[in-house]
Amino acid sequence: MGDVHFDSNGIRAVTQFIVLQYRKNQSTGDLESVVVGRISPDLTFTFEPGETEDTVWPRGVPYDGVTVNEEVLAVHVALTVVLTFLSCAGIIFSIVCLLFNFYFRNTKLIRLTSPNLNYLIGSGAILLYLAITVTVWPATTATAAGVLCNLQVWLTGFGYSLCYGTILVKMWRVYYIFNNPNSQKKKLHDWMLTLMVLCFLVIDLAMLVVYSAVQGSRGVLGAERVDDDETSNIEEGHQGIPRDFYVYVCSSLARDIFLGIFYGYKALLQVCGLFLAFATRKVKVKGLDDSKWIAATIYITSIVLAITILSLYTLGGLQNRFSGVFTVGLFIGTTFIMAFVFVSKMHTLLRDPDGKRVFSKSSPSENQPPSS
């Protein structure tokens, strides 16, 4: 056996380690230990004479660790197909509404609804419908997921400001005209209201650009791989090799703070809309939308915005559920806005092509709003 020595620190002095391997004796069938190599103090491995990698590991060098198969999942195929179909249908619907607005732009009813502003609403709706496709588009790499994350927030932000912001300024014009009427009031032309909508877009752009600069190459949002909470890990094969499932989620530095400011600004616009809807509730000019339709638009978009914000914070790791809630909310809110703005006019124009019954009942002022 030999002597055992220890150094001044109480550590056993070792000149080399002997590596043994159990092998089956071909004659007896018993397992025997065979010296196949030695490890020096500097951790250098040396084969024994006559031994090589092929003799020691005839099936290849074994993996040092636990074998785990990993798979990155995208949104479920069925959900992707359905939501992409709804997105495409919404885009086609928006284009039809814009064509209707263009074709009948010179009729009395459509002139009263400010057709130039309606183009902004339709364009915003197209961006919001595109955001649905971007949200469910398959992404199994960090780069692709990061691009989609940034597209989602840009499309949603600009689409909301164009679509809802235009409705807000149109409602403000109704409030301006019919509350405290004054014949000396300055007329509000479409180009003035368009500038107000552009201000909403500039605020969105400023927030996104500043935050993108802080993030650097990640853009507004990056992609982070996390465990998929919707799919249980499984074991495969007779060896029970585990398979772990992952998804990419949008993440960033101070993400919660940024989203709080970004969507808090949208919530402030909703509050302004609720005030204007209440203040103009007695206005009955069909060309400027009946108060019930205005209120319904505000209430529905408010609920959708609240659900969207909650889904961002609570369903981040539940990819399919988040995609379903977020995109269905976008679809419902956007479709209701388009229906109230355009479909109601289609119905009214069908019943009154000449616009003889446009004014059913005025507000406290008997003055008709000026056409732009």
C-alpha positions as a Markdown table, in Angstrom:
| # | Residue | x | y | z |
|---|---|---|---|---|
| 1 | Met | 0.0 | 0.0 | 0.0 |
| 2 | Gly | 2.8 | 2.5 | 0.9 |
| 3 | Asp | 3.2 | 5.4 | 3.2 |
| 4 | Val | 0.6 | 8.2 | 3.5 |
| 5 | His | 1.9 | 11.7 | 3.7 |
| 6 | Phe | 0.3 | 15.1 | 4.5 |
| 7 | Asp | 1.7 | 18.5 | 3.8 |
| 8 | Ser | 1.9 | 21.4 | 6.3 |
| 9 | Asn | -1.8 | 22.4 | 5.5 |
| 10 | Gly | -3.0 | 18.9 | 6.4 |
| 11 | Ile | -3.7 | 18.0 | 2.7 |
| 12 | Arg | -2.8 | 14.5 | 1.6 |
| 13 | Ala | 0.2 | 14.5 | -0.7 |
| 14 | Val | -0.8 | 12.8 | -4.0 |
| 15 | Thr | 1.5 | 12.1 | -6.8 |
| 16 | Gln | -1.1 | 10.7 | -9.2 |
| 17 | Phe | -4.6 | 9.2 | -9.4 |
| 18 | Ile | -5.1 | 5.8 | -10.9 |
| 19 | Val | -8.2 | 5.5 | -13.1 |
| 20 | Leu | -10.0 | 2.1 | -13.0 |
| 21 | Gln | -12.6 | 0.7 | -15.3 |
| 22 | Tyr | -14.8 | -2.3 | -14.7 |
| 23 | Arg | -14.8 | -4.7 | -17.7 |
| 24 | Lys | -16.4 | -8.0 | -18.3 |
| 25 | Asn | -14.0 | -11.0 | -18.4 |
| 26 | Gln | -14.7 | -12.7 | -21.6 |
| 27 | Ser | -13.7 | -16.1 | -20.1 |
| 28 | Thr | -15.4 | -16.1 | -16.8 |
| 29 | Gly | -18.1 | -13.4 | -17.4 |
| 30 | Asp | -17.2 | -11.7 | -14.2 |
| 31 | Leu | -16.5 | -7.9 | -13.8 |
| 32 | Glu | -12.9 | -7.0 | -13.2 |
| 33 | Ser | -11.3 | -3.7 | -12.5 |
| 34 | Val | -8.6 | -2.7 | -15.0 |
| 35 | Val | -6.2 | 0.3 | -14.8 |
| 36 | Val | -6.9 | 2.3 | -18.0 |
| 37 | Gly | -5.1 | 5.5 | -17.2 |
| 38 | Arg | -3.6 | 7.9 | -14.7 |
| 39 | Ile | -4.2 | 11.5 | -13.7 |
| 40 | Ser | -1.3 | 13.6 | -12.6 |
| 41 | Pro | -1.5 | 16.4 | -10.0 |
| 42 | Asp | -1.9 | 19.0 | -12.8 |
| 43 | Leu | -5.0 | 17.1 | -13.9 |
| 44 | Thr | -3.4 | 15.7 | -17.1 |
| 45 | Phe | -4.9 | 12.3 | -18.1 |
| 46 | Thr | -2.6 | 9.7 | -19.6 |
| 47 | Phe | -3.7 | 6.4 | -21.0 |
| 48 | Glu | -2.1 | 3.2 | -19.8 |
| 49 | Pro | 0.0 | 1.4 | -22.5 |
| 50 | Gly | -2.3 | -0.4 | -24.9 |
| 51 | Glu | -5.3 | 1.7 | -24.0 |
| 52 | Thr | -6.9 | 4.3 | -26.2 |
| 53 | Glu | -10.2 | 6.1 | -26.4 |
| 54 | Asp | -11.5 | 3.3 | -28.6 |
| 55 | Thr | -10.7 | 0.7 | -26.0 |
| 56 | Val | -11.8 | 2.7 | -23.0 |
| 57 | Trp | -15.0 | 4.2 | -24.6 |
| 58 | Pro | -15.9 | 2.0 | -27.6 |
| 59 | Arg | -19.3 | 3.7 | -27.9 |
| 60 | Gly | -17.8 | 7.2 | -27.6 |
| 61 | Val | -16.9 | 9.5 | -24.8 |
| 62 | Pro | -19.9 | 9.6 | -22.4 |
| 63 | Tyr | -21.7 | 13.0 | -21.7 |
| 64 | Asp | -20.7 | 14.5 | -18.4 |
| 65 | Gly | -24.0 | 15.5 | -17.1 |
| 66 | Val | -27.8 | 15.0 | -17.5 |
| 67 | Thr | -29.1 | 14.9 | -21.0 |
| 68 | Val | -32.0 | 17.4 | -21.4 |
| 69 | Asn | -33.8 | 18.0 | -24.7 |
| 70 | Glu | -35.0 | 21.6 | -25.0 |
| 71 | Glu | -37.7 | 23.0 | -27.2 |
| 72 | Val | -38.8 | 26.6 | -27.7 |
| 73 | Leu | -42.5 | 26.9 | -28.3 |
| 74 | Ala | -44.5 | 29.5 | -30.3 |
| 75 | Val | -48.2 | 30.3 | -30.1 |
| 76 | His | -50.3 | 27.2 | -30.8 |
| 77 | Val | -50.9 | 26.7 | -34.5 |
| 78 | Ala | -54.7 | 26.7 | -34.3 |
| 79 | Leu | -54.7 | 29.9 | -32.3 |
| 80 | Thr | -52.3 | 31.5 | -34.7 |
| 81 | Val | -54.5 | 30.6 | -37.7 |
| 82 | Val | -57.7 | 31.8 | -36.1 |
| 83 | Leu | -56.2 | 35.1 | -34.9 |
| 84 | Thr | -54.4 | 35.7 | -38.2 |
| 85 | Phe | -57.6 | 35.2 | -40.1 |
| 86 | Leu | -59.4 | 37.7 | -37.8 |
| 87 | Ser | -56.5 | 40.2 | -38.3 |
| 88 | Cys | -56.8 | 39.8 | -42.1 |
| 89 | Ala | -60.6 | 40.1 | -42.0 |
| 90 | Gly | -60.2 | 43.3 | -39.9 |
| 91 | Ile | -57.7 | 44.8 | -42.4 |
| 92 | Ile | -60.1 | 44.1 | -45.3 |
| 93 | Phe | -63.0 | 45.5 | -43.3 |
| 94 | Ser | -61.0 | 48.7 | -42.6 |
| 95 | Ile | -60.1 | 49.1 | -46.3 |
| 96 | Val | -63.7 | 48.7 | -47.3 |
| 97 | Cys | -64.7 | 51.4 | -44.8 |
| 98 | Leu | -62.0 | 53.7 | -46.1 |
| 99 | Leu | -63.2 | 53.1 | -49.7 |
| 100 | Phe | -66.7 | 53.9 | -48.6 |
| 101 | Asn | -65.5 | 57.1 | -46.9 |
| 102 | Phe | -63.7 | 58.1 | -50.1 |
| 103 | Tyr | -66.5 | 57.3 | -52.5 |
| 104 | Phe | -69.2 | 59.1 | -50.5 |
| 105 | Arg | -67.0 | 61.9 | -49.2 |
| 106 | Asn | -69.0 | 64.6 | -51.0 |
| 107 | Thr | -72.4 | 63.6 | -49.6 |
| 108 | Lys | -74.0 | 65.7 | -46.8 |
| 109 | Leu | -73.8 | 63.0 | -44.2 |
| 110 | Ile | -70.2 | 62.0 | -44.7 |
| 111 | Arg | -69.1 | 65.7 | -45.0 |
| 112 | Leu | -70.5 | 66.3 | -41.5 |
| 113 | Thr | -68.4 | 63.4 | -40.1 |
| 114 | Ser | -65.1 | 65.0 | -41.4 |
| 115 | Pro | -64.0 | 62.4 | -44.0 |
| 116 | Asn | -60.4 | 63.5 | -43.8 |
| 117 | Leu | -60.3 | 62.6 | -40.1 |
| 118 | Asn | -62.0 | 59.3 | -40.9 |
| 119 | Tyr | -58.9 | 58.3 | -43.0 |
| 120 | Leu | -56.9 | 58.6 | -39.8 |
| 121 | Ile | -59.3 | 56.4 | -37.9 |
| 122 | Gly | -59.2 | 53.7 | -40.6 |
| 123 | Ser | -55.4 | 53.9 | -40.8 |
| 124 | Gly | -55.1 | 53.4 | -37.1 |
| 125 | Ala | -57.4 | 50.5 | -37.2 |
| 126 | Ile | -55.2 | 48.8 | -39.8 |
| 127 | Leu | -52.2 | 49.2 | -37.6 |
| 128 | Leu | -54.1 | 47.7 | -34.6 |
| 129 | Tyr | -55.2 | 44.7 | -36.7 |
| 130 | Leu | -51.6 | 44.3 | -37.9 |
| 131 | Ala | -50.5 | 44.2 | -34.2 |
| 132 | Ile | -52.7 | 41.1 | -33.8 |
| 133 | Thr | -50.7 | 39.2 | -36.5 |
| 134 | Val | -47.4 | 40.4 | -35.0 |
| 135 | Thr | -48.4 | 39.2 | -31.5 |
| 136 | Val | -49.2 | 35.6 | -32.6 |
| 137 | Trp | -46.5 | 35.3 | -35.3 |
| 138 | Pro | -44.2 | 32.3 | -34.5 |
| 139 | Ala | -40.8 | 33.2 | -33.1 |
| 140 | Thr | -38.4 | 30.5 | -31.9 |
| 141 | Thr | -35.2 | 32.7 | -31.7 |
| 142 | Ala | -34.3 | 35.6 | -29.5 |
| 143 | Thr | -33.7 | 37.9 | -32.4 |
| 144 | Ala | -37.0 | 37.2 | -34.1 |
| 145 | Ala | -38.9 | 37.5 | -30.8 |
| 146 | Gly | -37.2 | 40.8 | -30.1 |
| 147 | Val | -38.2 | 42.3 | -33.4 |
| 148 | Leu | -41.8 | 41.2 | -33.0 |
| 149 | Cys | -41.9 | 42.6 | -29.4 |
| 150 | Asn | -40.8 | 46.0 | -30.7 |
| 151 | Leu | -43.2 | 45.9 | -33.7 |
| 152 | Gln | -46.1 | 45.1 | -31.3 |
| 153 | Val | -45.6 | 48.1 | -29.0 |
| 154 | Trp | -45.0 | 50.5 | -31.9 |
| 155 | Leu | -48.1 | 49.3 | -33.9 |
| 156 | Thr | -50.3 | 49.3 | -30.8 |
| 157 | Gly | -49.2 | 52.7 | -29.7 |
| 158 | Phe | -49.5 | 54.5 | -33.1 |
| 159 | Gly | -52.7 | 52.6 | -34.0 |
| 160 | Tyr | -54.4 | 53.6 | -30.8 |
| 161 | Ser | -53.4 | 57.2 | -31.1 |
| 162 | Leu | -54.7 | 57.4 | -34.7 |
| 163 | Cys | -57.9 | 55.5 | -34.1 |
| 164 | Tyr | -59.0 | 56.6 | -30.7 |
| 165 | Gly | -57.2 | 59.9 | -30.7 |
| 166 | Thr | -59.1 | 61.0 | -33.8 |
| 167 | Ile | -62.4 | 60.1 | -32.2 |
| 168 | Leu | -61.4 | 62.1 | -29.1 |
| 169 | Val | -60.7 | 65.3 | -31.1 |
| 170 | Lys | -63.9 | 64.9 | -33.0 |
| 171 | Met | -65.8 | 64.7 | -29.8 |
| 172 | Trp | -64.0 | 67.7 | -28.5 |
| 173 | Arg | -65.1 | 69.7 | -31.5 |
| 174 | Val | -68.7 | 68.7 | -30.7 |
| 175 | Tyr | -68.2 | 69.8 | -27.2 |
| 176 | Tyr | -66.6 | 73.1 | -28.4 |
| 177 | Ile | -69.5 | 73.8 | -30.7 |
| 178 | Phe | -72.5 | 72.9 | -28.6 |
| 179 | Asn | -71.5 | 73.8 | -25.1 |
| 180 | Asn | -71.7 | 77.5 | -24.4 |
| 181 | Pro | -72.5 | 78.4 | -28.0 |
| 182 | Asn | -71.1 | 81.7 | -29.3 |
| 183 | Ser | -71.5 | 83.0 | -32.8 |
| 184 | Gln | -68.1 | 84.6 | -32.5 |
| 185 | Lys | -66.3 | 81.3 | -31.9 |
| 186 | Lys | -63.5 | 80.4 | -34.2 |
| 187 | Lys | -64.3 | 77.5 | -36.5 |
| 188 | Leu | -62.3 | 74.3 | -35.9 |
| 189 | His | -61.2 | 72.9 | -39.3 |
| 190 | Asp | -60.1 | 69.4 | -40.0 |
| 191 | Trp | -56.5 | 70.5 | -40.3 |
| 192 | Met | -56.5 | 71.8 | -36.8 |
| 193 | Leu | -57.8 | 68.5 | -35.4 |
| 194 | Thr | -55.3 | 66.6 | -37.5 |
| 195 | Leu | -52.5 | 68.6 | -35.8 |
| 196 | Met | -54.0 | 67.5 | -32.4 |
| 197 | Val | -53.8 | 63.9 | -33.5 |
| 198 | Leu | -50.3 | 64.4 | -34.7 |
| 199 | Cys | -49.4 | 65.7 | -31.2 |
| 200 | Phe | -50.6 | 62.4 | -29.7 |
| 201 | Leu | -48.4 | 60.6 | -32.2 |
| 202 | Val | -45.4 | 62.8 | -31.3 |
| 203 | Ile | -45.9 | 62.0 | -27.6 |
| 204 | Asp | -45.9 | 58.2 | -28.5 |
| 205 | Leu | -42.8 | 58.7 | -30.7 |
| 206 | Ala | -41.0 | 60.6 | -28.0 |
| 207 | Met | -41.6 | 58.0 | -25.3 |
| 208 | Leu | -40.6 | 55.1 | -27.6 |
| 209 | Val | -37.5 | 56.8 | -29.0 |
| 210 | Val | -36.2 | 57.8 | -25.6 |
| 211 | Tyr | -36.8 | 54.4 | -24.1 |
| 212 | Ser | -35.2 | 52.8 | -27.1 |
| 213 | Ala | -32.1 | 54.9 | -26.6 |
| 214 | Val | -31.9 | 53.8 | -23.0 |
| 215 | Gln | -32.3 | 50.1 | -24.1 |
| 216 | Gly | -29.6 | 50.4 | -26.8 |
| 217 | Ser | -29.6 | 47.6 | -29.4 |
| 218 | Arg | -32.5 | 45.8 | -27.7 |
| 219 | Gly | -34.9 | 48.5 | -29.0 |
| 220 | Val | -37.9 | 49.2 | -26.8 |
| 221 | Leu | -38.3 | 45.6 | -25.7 |
| 222 | Gly | -36.1 | 42.6 | -25.9 |
| 223 | Ala | -36.9 | 38.9 | -25.7 |
| 224 | Glu | -36.2 | 36.7 | -22.8 |
| 225 | Arg | -36.5 | 32.9 | -22.7 |
| 226 | Val | -38.5 | 31.6 | -19.7 |
| 227 | Asp | -40.2 | 28.3 | -18.8 |
| 228 | Asp | -43.5 | 27.7 | -20.5 |
| 229 | Asp | -46.0 | 27.5 | -17.7 |
| 230 | Glu | -48.7 | 26.1 | -20.0 |
| 231 | Thr | -46.8 | 22.9 | -21.0 |
| 232 | Ser | -45.5 | 20.3 | -18.5 |
| 233 | Asn | -42.0 | 19.0 | -19.0 |
| 234 | Ile | -42.0 | 15.3 | -20.1 |
| 235 | Glu | -39.6 | 12.4 | -20.2 |
| 236 | Glu | -38.9 | 10.6 | -23.5 |
| 237 | Gly | -37.5 | 7.2 | -24.5 |
| 238 | His | -36.7 | 4.2 | -22.4 |
| 239 | Gln | -33.9 | 6.2 | -20.7 |
| 240 | Gly | -36.4 | 8.9 | -19.5 |
| 241 | Ile | -34.5 | 11.8 | -21.1 |
| 242 | Pro | -36.3 | 15.0 | -19.9 |
| 243 | Arg | -37.7 | 17.5 | -22.4 |
| 244 | Asp | -38.1 | 21.1 | -21.2 |
| 245 | Phe | -40.3 | 23.6 | -22.9 |
| 246 | Tyr | -39.6 | 27.4 | -23.2 |
| 247 | Val | -41.2 | 30.5 | -24.6 |
| 248 | Tyr | -39.8 | 33.9 | -25.5 |
| 249 | Val | -41.5 | 36.9 | -23.7 |
| 250 | Cys | -41.0 | 40.6 | -24.1 |
| 251 | Ser | -38.7 | 42.1 | -21.5 |
| 252 | Ser | -36.7 | 45.2 | -20.8 |
| 253 | Leu | -35.0 | 47.3 | -18.2 |
| 254 | Ala | -37.7 | 48.8 | -15.9 |
| 255 | Arg | -40.3 | 47.2 | -18.2 |
| 256 | Asp | -43.1 | 47.7 | -15.7 |
| 257 | Ile | -42.3 | 51.4 | -15.3 |
| 258 | Phe | -42.2 | 52.0 | -19.0 |
| 259 | Leu | -45.5 | 50.2 | -19.7 |
| 260 | Gly | -47.1 | 52.0 | -16.8 |
| 261 | Ile | -46.2 | 55.4 | -18.2 |
| 262 | Phe | -47.0 | 54.3 | -21.8 |
| 263 | Tyr | -50.4 | 52.8 | -21.1 |
| 264 | Gly | -51.1 | 55.3 | -18.3 |
| 265 | Tyr | -51.0 | 58.0 | -21.0 |
| 266 | Lys | -53.6 | 56.0 | -23.0 |
| 267 | Ala | -55.7 | 55.7 | -19.9 |
| 268 | Leu | -55.6 | 59.5 | -19.5 |
| 269 | Leu | -57.0 | 59.9 | -23.0 |
| 270 | Gln | -59.8 | 57.4 | -22.0 |
| 271 | Val | -60.7 | 59.6 | -19.0 |
| 272 | Cys | -60.8 | 62.7 | -21.3 |
| 273 | Gly | -63.1 | 60.7 | -23.6 |
| 274 | Leu | -65.4 | 59.8 | -20.8 |
| 275 | Phe | -65.7 | 63.4 | -19.8 |
| 276 | Leu | -66.5 | 64.5 | -23.3 |
| 277 | Ala | -69.0 | 61.7 | -23.8 |
| 278 | Phe | -70.8 | 62.9 | -20.6 |
| 279 | Ala | -70.7 | 66.5 | -21.6 |
| 280 | Thr | -72.1 | 66.0 | -25.1 |
| 281 | Arg | -74.7 | 63.4 | -24.1 |
| 282 | Lys | -77.6 | 65.6 | -25.1 |
| 283 | Val | -76.3 | 66.4 | -28.6 |
| 284 | Lys | -78.4 | 64.6 | -31.2 |
| 285 | Val | -76.6 | 65.4 | -34.4 |
| 286 | Lys | -76.4 | 62.2 | -36.3 |
| 287 | Gly | -73.7 | 63.4 | -38.5 |
| 288 | Leu | -71.5 | 63.8 | -35.5 |
| 289 | Asp | -72.5 | 60.4 | -33.9 |
| 290 | Asp | -75.3 | 59.9 | -31.5 |
| 291 | Ser | -74.3 | 60.2 | -27.8 |
| 292 | Lys | -75.1 | 56.5 | -27.2 |
| 293 | Trp | -72.7 | 55.4 | -29.9 |
| 294 | Ile | -70.0 | 57.7 | -28.6 |
| 295 | Ala | -70.5 | 56.5 | -25.0 |
| 296 | Ala | -70.5 | 52.9 | -26.1 |
| 297 | Thr | -67.2 | 53.4 | -28.0 |
| 298 | Ile | -65.6 | 55.0 | -25.0 |
| 299 | Tyr | -66.8 | 52.3 | -22.5 |
| 300 | Ile | -65.8 | 49.4 | -24.7 |
| 301 | Thr | -62.4 | 50.7 | -25.5 |
| 302 | Ser | -61.9 | 51.5 | -21.8 |
| 303 | Ile | -62.7 | 47.9 | -20.8 |
| 304 | Val | -60.4 | 46.6 | -23.6 |
| 305 | Leu | -57.6 | 48.8 | -22.5 |
| 306 | Ala | -57.9 | 47.7 | -18.9 |
| 307 | Ile | -57.9 | 44.0 | -19.9 |
| 308 | Thr | -54.9 | 44.5 | -22.1 |
| 309 | Ile | -52.9 | 46.2 | -19.4 |
| 310 | Leu | -53.8 | 43.4 | -16.9 |
| 311 | Ser | -52.8 | 40.7 | -19.4 |
| 312 | Leu | -49.4 | 42.3 | -19.9 |
| 313 | Tyr | -48.7 | 42.0 | -16.2 |
| 314 | Thr | -50.4 | 38.7 | -15.3 |
| 315 | Leu | -50.1 | 36.4 | -18.3 |
| 316 | Gly | -46.5 | 37.1 | -19.5 |
| 317 | Gly | -45.3 | 33.5 | -19.2 |
| 318 | Leu | -48.6 | 32.0 | -20.4 |
| 319 | Gln | -48.0 | 32.5 | -24.1 |
| 320 | Asn | -51.2 | 31.1 | -25.6 |
| 321 | Arg | -53.5 | 32.7 | -23.0 |
| 322 | Phe | -51.8 | 36.1 | -23.2 |
| 323 | Ser | -51.9 | 36.1 | -27.0 |
| 324 | Gly | -55.6 | 35.1 | -27.0 |
| 325 | Val | -56.7 | 37.7 | -24.4 |
| 326 | Phe | -54.5 | 40.5 | -25.8 |
| 327 | Thr | -55.3 | 40.0 | -29.5 |
| 328 | Val | -59.1 | 39.4 | -29.0 |
| 329 | Gly | -59.2 | 42.5 | -26.9 |
| 330 | Leu | -57.6 | 44.5 | -29.7 |
| 331 | Phe | -59.9 | 43.0 | -32.3 |
| 332 | Ile | -63.1 | 43.7 | -30.3 |
| 333 | Gly | -62.1 | 47.3 | -29.4 |
| 334 | Thr | -61.0 | 48.2 | -32.9 |
| 335 | Thr | -63.9 | 46.5 | -34.6 |
| 336 | Phe | -66.4 | 48.3 | -32.4 |
| 337 | Ile | -64.8 | 51.7 | -33.2 |
| 338 | Met | -64.9 | 51.0 | -36.9 |
| 339 | Ala | -68.5 | 49.8 | -36.7 |
| 340 | Phe | -69.7 | 52.8 | -34.8 |
| 341 | Val | -67.8 | 55.3 | -37.1 |
| 342 | Phe | -68.5 | 53.7 | -40.5 |
| 343 | Val | -71.2 | 51.0 | -40.4 |
| 344 | Ser | -73.6 | 53.4 | -38.6 |
| 345 | Lys | -73.0 | 55.9 | -41.5 |
| 346 | Met | -73.5 | 53.2 | -44.1 |
| 347 | His | -76.9 | 52.3 | -42.5 |
| 348 | Thr | -77.9 | 56.0 | -42.2 |
| 349 | Leu | -76.9 | 56.7 | -45.8 |
| 350 | Leu | -78.8 | 53.8 | -47.0 |
| 351 | Arg | -82.0 | 55.0 | -45.3 |
| 352 | Asp | -81.4 | 58.7 | -46.2 |
| 353 | Pro | -79.2 | 59.1 | -49.3 |
| 354 | Asp | -79.9 | 62.8 | -49.6 |
| 355 | Gly | -79.3 | 63.6 | -46.0 |
| 356 | Lys | -82.7 | 65.2 | -45.4 |
| 357 | Arg | -83.0 | 63.7 | -41.9 |
| 358 | Val | -79.5 | 64.3 | -40.7 |
| 359 | Phe | -80.5 | 66.6 | -38.0 |
| 360 | Ser | -83.1 | 64.9 | -35.8 |
| 361 | Lys | -82.8 | 67.2 | -32.8 |
| 362 | Ser | -80.2 | 69.8 | -31.8 |
| 363 | Ser | -78.5 | 70.5 | -28.6 |
| 364 | Pro | -79.1 | 73.8 | -26.7 |
| 365 | Ser | -77.8 | 75.6 | -29.8 |
| 366 | Glu | -79.8 | 75.4 | -33.0 |
| 367 | Asn | -76.7 | 76.1 | -35.0 |
| 368 | Gln | -75.6 | 73.3 | -37.3 |
| 369 | Pro | -71.9 | 72.5 | -37.1 |
| 370 | Pro | -69.9 | 73.8 | -40.0 |
| 371 | Ser | -68.7 | 71.3 | -42.5 |
| 372 | Ser | -65.0 | 71.1 | -43.0 |
